[in-house]
């Protein structure tokens, strides 16, 4: 029964995200539409942000489920951006309701493992400290955040394939240069 309740909450929450901005969604209205009690909602979620976290996590998981395990961050980013284009009303209703910190968390967390894996592939046996790998990953993350915000500002009317390939090329150049520098190969 708990899984069914969570599915209904997610479905109603997504319906509401299509209609209104996230900051206008209330637990009161969500439980009314879901035909459950507030206590039931709070049994499953701490608050509306907890529900949003779960919805985003499940949505990313669903969008990326058929992605090859070896797929890099570019392939994953393409799938996510294509999802965003197809569901733009939901994305904008979330985006315009979030603080910068929340947006960064939602963009950075799902890409973290893929970016670090991409950097490790480029190491080619060079011994670089974990701290330097994380520094490179942080640069890539914040570049992703800027890229994503620009994507939203451009009303998502971009050729995702071309733009992500350009981003991947530029980040690849940066990472390769940083690896050479940190490995002491630059003079």
C-alpha positions as CSV (number, residue, x, y, z in Angstrom):
1,X,0.0,0.0,0.0
2,X,2.9,2.4,0.8
3,X,4.3,2.1,-2.8
4,X,0.8,2.8,-4.3
5,X,0.5,5.9,-2.1
6,X,4.0,7.1,-3.1
7,X,3.1,6.5,-6.8
8,X,-0.1,8.5,-6.4
9,X,1.7,11.4,-4.7
10,X,4.4,11.4,-7.4
11,X,1.8,11.4,-10.2
12,X,-0.3,14.2,-8.6
13,X,2.9,16.2,-7.8
14,X,4.0,15.9,-11.4
15,X,0.6,17.0,-12.6
16,X,0.8,20.0,-10.3
17,X,4.3,20.8,-11.6
18,X,2.9,21.0,-15.1
19,X,0.3,23.5,-13.9
20,X,2.1,25.8,-11.5
21,X,5.5,26.8,-10.2
22,X,7.0,24.6,-7.5
23,X,6.8,27.4,-4.9
24,X,3.0,27.5,-5.3
25,X,2.5,23.8,-4.6
26,X,1.4,23.1,-1.0
27,X,1.1,19.9,0.9
28,X,-2.5,20.8,1.6
29,X,-3.4,20.9,-2.0
30,X,-1.3,17.9,-2.9
31,X,-2.9,15.7,-0.2
32,X,-6.4,17.0,-1.3
33,X,-5.7,16.0,-4.9
34,X,-4.2,12.7,-3.8
35,X,-7.1,11.8,-1.5
36,X,-4.8,11.1,1.4
37,X,-4.3,12.7,4.8
38,X,-1.5,15.1,5.7
39,X,-0.2,12.5,8.1
40,X,0.1,10.0,5.3
41,X,2.2,12.6,3.3
42,X,4.4,13.2,6.3
43,X,4.8,9.5,6.9
44,X,6.6,9.3,3.4
45,X,8.2,12.8,3.1
46,X,9.6,15.3,5.5
47,X,8.3,18.2,3.5
48,X,7.6,19.4,-0.1
49,X,11.4,19.7,-0.8
50,X,11.9,16.1,0.3
51,X,9.2,15.2,-2.3
52,X,10.9,17.3,-4.9
53,X,14.3,15.6,-4.2
54,X,12.7,12.2,-4.6
55,X,10.9,13.2,-7.8
56,X,14.0,14.6,-9.4
57,X,16.1,11.6,-8.3
58,X,13.5,9.1,-9.7
59,X,13.1,11.1,-12.9
60,X,16.8,11.2,-13.5
61,X,17.0,7.5,-12.8
62,X,14.1,6.8,-15.2
63,X,15.6,9.1,-17.9
64,X,19.0,7.5,-17.6
65,X,17.9,3.8,-17.1
66,X,18.7,2.7,-20.6
67,X,22.0,4.6,-20.7
68,X,25.0,2.3,-21.1
69,X,26.9,1.9,-17.8
70,X,30.0,3.0,-19.6
71,X,28.3,6.1,-21.0
72,X,30.1,9.3,-20.1
73,X,28.8,12.5,-18.8
74,X,28.1,13.9,-22.3
75,X,25.7,11.0,-23.2
76,X,23.9,11.4,-19.9
77,X,23.7,15.2,-20.2
78,X,22.1,14.8,-23.7
79,X,19.4,12.5,-22.3
80,X,18.7,14.9,-19.5
81,X,18.5,17.9,-21.8
82,X,16.2,16.1,-24.2
83,X,14.0,15.2,-21.3
84,X,14.0,18.9,-20.3
85,X,13.0,20.0,-23.8
86,X,10.1,17.5,-23.8
87,X,8.9,18.6,-20.4
88,X,9.8,22.2,-20.4
89,X,6.8,23.4,-18.4
90,X,7.8,21.2,-15.5
91,X,11.4,22.2,-15.7
92,X,10.6,25.9,-15.7
93,X,8.1,25.6,-12.9
94,X,10.9,24.0,-10.8
95,X,13.8,26.3,-12.1
96,X,12.1,29.6,-11.3
97,X,11.3,28.4,-7.8
98,X,14.7,27.3,-6.7
99,X,17.6,29.2,-5.1
100,X,20.9,29.1,-6.9
101,X,22.3,26.7,-4.3
102,X,19.4,24.3,-4.9
103,X,19.8,24.5,-8.6
104,X,23.5,23.7,-8.4
105,X,22.8,20.7,-6.2
106,X,20.3,19.3,-8.7
107,X,22.6,19.8,-11.6
108,X,25.9,18.7,-9.9
109,X,24.8,15.7,-7.9
110,X,23.6,13.6,-10.8
111,X,26.7,14.4,-12.9
112,X,29.3,13.9,-10.2
113,X,30.2,10.2,-10.8
114,X,30.1,10.6,-14.6
115,X,32.5,13.6,-14.6
116,X,35.0,12.0,-12.2
117,X,34.9,8.8,-14.3
118,X,35.5,10.8,-17.5
119,X,38.5,12.5,-15.8
120,X,39.9,9.2,-14.6
121,X,39.7,7.8,-18.1
122,X,41.8,10.7,-19.3
123,X,44.5,10.2,-16.7
124,X,46.2,7.5,-18.8
125,X,48.2,6.1,-15.8
126,X,49.3,9.5,-14.6
127,X,49.4,9.9,-10.9
128,X,47.2,12.8,-9.9
129,X,46.0,13.4,-6.4
130,X,42.3,13.0,-5.5
131,X,42.3,16.6,-4.5
132,X,43.3,17.7,-8.0
133,X,40.8,15.3,-9.6
134,X,38.1,16.9,-7.4
135,X,39.3,20.4,-8.4
136,X,39.0,19.5,-12.1
137,X,35.6,17.9,-11.5
138,X,34.4,21.1,-9.6
139,X,35.4,23.2,-12.6
140,X,33.5,20.9,-14.9
141,X,30.5,21.0,-12.6
142,X,30.3,24.7,-12.5
143,X,30.7,24.9,-16.2
144,X,27.8,22.4,-16.5
145,X,25.7,24.7,-14.2
146,X,26.4,27.7,-16.4
147,X,25.7,25.6,-19.5
148,X,22.4,24.4,-18.1
149,X,21.3,27.9,-17.0
150,X,22.1,29.3,-20.5
151,X,20.2,26.4,-22.0
152,X,17.2,27.4,-19.9
153,X,17.6,31.1,-20.7
154,X,17.7,30.2,-24.4
155,X,14.2,28.6,-23.9
156,X,15.8,25.2,-24.5
157,X,15.8,25.9,-28.2
158,X,19.2,24.6,-29.0
159,X,20.6,21.6,-30.9
160,X,21.3,19.5,-27.8
161,X,23.7,17.1,-29.7
162,X,25.8,19.9,-31.1
163,X,25.9,22.0,-28.0
164,X,26.8,19.1,-25.7
165,X,29.5,17.9,-28.2
166,X,31.0,21.4,-28.1
167,X,30.9,21.5,-24.3
168,X,32.5,18.0,-24.2
169,X,35.3,19.1,-26.5
170,X,36.0,22.3,-24.5
171,X,35.9,20.4,-21.1
172,X,38.1,17.7,-22.6
173,X,40.7,20.3,-23.6
174,X,40.6,21.8,-20.1
175,X,40.9,18.4,-18.4
176,X,43.8,17.2,-20.6
177,X,45.6,20.5,-20.0
178,X,45.0,20.3,-16.3
179,X,46.2,16.7,-16.1
180,X,49.4,17.6,-18.0
181,X,49.9,20.6,-15.6
182,X,49.3,18.6,-12.4
183,X,51.4,15.7,-13.6
184,X,54.3,18.2,-14.2
185,X,54.4,17.7,-18.0
186,X,53.9,21.4,-18.8
187,X,57.0,23.5,-18.7
